[in-house]
Amino acid sequence: MAMSLKVIVPPHPLIKHWLSILREKNTPNILYSTGYEQLGKWLTYEALRNWLPYKKEIINIDNGTTDGFFINNDYPIKVFAMMPEGLSLWYGSKEVIPNSTLSLGELPKCIESNEGVIFYSDQITTKSTVLNFLLKLKELGVDSNRILLITAICTNKGLNKIAKLFPNQVIFTSCIDEEDDNTKSLIPGIGNPLLRLSTKYQDKN
């Protein structure tokens, strides 16, 4: 993997906990869905730590004034989520993302130059479609420094494909697993999210 690609696996105990819930094959589907959402929440929390722009303002308190710090709304956030995995990650994270709008499906024709982009993807493997999405964003003039890519899990082989074209991309994930050359499955992996998350979305629809 290219050294310049910044892949961050936060050492947060709750991320480790919910990853283990997803790895356990006997986890009930409803808890599996909860685990996916919780990963989205805590990965987003870590990803936003040094990414959100903020501004200082004087605020009034009971005994005078003091410095206050607020998210700078002059820099809105556009969120894109792949169905259903990315949407599950976003669903858990939405309470910690201020000033954002969610887009599903196709990319818009234009993304403003002051907008940041958070992209919730499926698992990043050699079969992943994440690279196509990043290429489309590049066509819209969105550089890697304006994009946070958040995924539940990924492999070195999948990351290598991204690193060749987007060496400066920042990616937050819970783990980097091995990828089997023959089956393309992840080892140890988190099972098949498309099957485990399907019940939830069928119920909602």
Protein Blocks (a to p, Z undefined) as FASTA:
>chain_A
ZZklccdddfbfklmmmmmmmmpmklcfklmmmmmmmmmmmmmmmmmmmmpccddddddd
fklcaddddddfklccddddddfklmmmmmmmmmmmghiacdehjadfbdcfkbccdddd
ddddfkbcklmmmmmmmmnopafklpccddfbdcfklmmmmmmmmmmbccddfbdcdddf
klopacebjojfklmmmmmmmmmZZ
